[in-house]
Each structure stands twice: as C-alpha cells, then as structure tokens.
C-alpha cells in the first residue's frame, strides 16, 4: 500500500490505519491481550515507557504498549503526548531515597554493607537460555519470601564519606529548570541534564555509557550502590502548612564511583555519577550514572575525549520522541524537495559532460 499527495491520499491513510489495527490485534482466534496482563507480565516494558514518557502511571503505560503494537519508543511518545494535556496542580518535594522500601540493593565495592545485600529480582545470575517450558504455559512459580528491607538502610556512599574519601556535592539554592516547560539552553547545569537523561532513550544512553568504558572518556567506574524500591511522594500544602504524602512510586537509583587523582586544590578521592529513573530500570539508570559522570569532565579539569563528555551532543540527541520524529519524517512525501535536488544533480552532470567534450 502506498500513499499519494493527490487523489485518494486521505482514503489510503484511513485504510493504512485500519490495517494497523487489524495486525496489532493479531489472530482473532487468540484471546486479546489485556492491559492488566501487560502491566503485570511485561512490567519492565511498562517501566521503560513510564520513564521515557516522563509520567508515572502503570495502567496508562500498559495501554500505550498495547496501542503501539509493542513499539516502546512509540509508546513513550503516546504517554509523553498525553502528559502534556494534564494540569500541573503541585510540585512535589524531593523524594528521600534513603528511606526507600527496598526490593533490591546491591553494591560491587563492599561485600558487607550495613543492611546487607538484597539481590531481589534480577537476571544477573540466570542462564541466558530459552525456557521452552513457558511455551507450554508452565510459567507459574512459587514466590519466595520477600527479603526487602523494613528499616531505612544507610547508603553505601556514607561509608566513603565517613573517611572523607568521596567528593561532597554542593546543593544549589535555585529551583531547577523544568524541562517539560522550558527548552534546554547551554551552558547547562547538572540538574537540567539529569532531568534530560532520566527520560532519554535507554539504547542511546547504553551506547554512550559503553563508549566511556572503552576509552572515549575517563570513566573507570564501580557500582557503588544500586537501589530499587518504593519511595513516598509528598507535596507541601500551603493551606495546611505541612507536607502531605500523596502516594508511593517505584524508582531505581544508582551511584557510580570513579577514582579521581585530585588537583592542586582537591585531594585524591572518589567522584560520583548519579542516576535515578521511574520504575525498575536498572540498566538504563546505570548508563545514566556513567553518562552523568562523563558530562562532569570540565568540572574536574578533564579533557573531553568522547561524545559522552559533550553536553550538546548528549542532550540534543538523547530524546527518543524528538529523534524518532526527525528520522521517521523522512518516510513522508518529499516530492518537491527531491525534484529540486534531482534537477540540480542533472544540471551539474550536464555541465561536467559539456566541459569534458
């Protein structure tokens, strides 16, 4: 099926949409996939869509996954578009990840840490072999006793801070710029790029993070701590005069630790890269932390040697909603533009042929 810019174009577009709906539904003899199934059994896909769609709503993200035919970038686009229609009623106060109700908490720098290691749900220790039992519908398993932490667990970084071995990060007094309302302007501060990275495309971030480890940057990182769990979300009510908890959300937080040899004014110590995203997005959050540290090159007097250290390259190209729109628009009619270039190339070839006679 093709489209044309003249007669029949509108009907062709309607037919294309109808065909899309039919193919997305699949074999009518197979029960239709419900959004509750997507939310429960494709939870990591849902969490990725929430993070990149910049909206914490599991049923909504599950609907977007279904509507998009499983295309997670398209699903994030749908969620992002819906998000723009929502009123802004409150700004929440900063979440306290130190009081996170942990489902998973691991550190690669200390074997024994206060509160212990909590493996939680993870693919890290599984064999990457297809489980053909799932084809037979034998997917039910006994849920093990939860080993989530009950009491607040101190951060692993606190162990390094107690020995004055890690940088102290200054907290600015100015309210961070809201990227959902204001465009990026350079030079950009860290709070702004962290917002951008939090909803950037996972694959893009993963590639950049990998590049820093392979030599296109000065990253020699350790996973100081990876946390996954629920945190309370609160708002400050001016009429009541105090904070009110409005719900809980699942987040993933990562602190990467990097060796730093020091400068004339700073002693040898460890520096940090930070990542925090909505939902269970461990790989993306780790990549975010690596890229965050790479973007701090200038702060530490390091020479920029790779694309992950260039704020303009990273922040202008990481948003998959913008990227997919710019790339995919090339499929749409460009007849007039191409005819102009075709005429130009034909003319240049004619001129060259005339010169060679």
Secondary structure by P-SEA (a helix, b strand, c coil): cccccccaaaaaaaaaaaaaaaaaacccccccccaaaaaccaaaaaaaaaaaaccccaaaaaaaaaaacccaaaaaaaaaaaaaaccccccccccccccccccbbbbccccccccccccccccccccccccccccccccccccccccccccbbbbaaaaaaaaccbbbbbbbcccccccccccccccccaaaaaaaaacccaaaaaaaaaaaaacccccccccccccbbbbbbbbbbccccbbbbcbbbbbbbbbbbbbbcccccccccccbbbbbbccccaaaaaaaaaaaaaaaccccccccccccccaaaaaacccaaaaaaaaacccccaaaaaaaaaaaaaaaaaaaaaaac
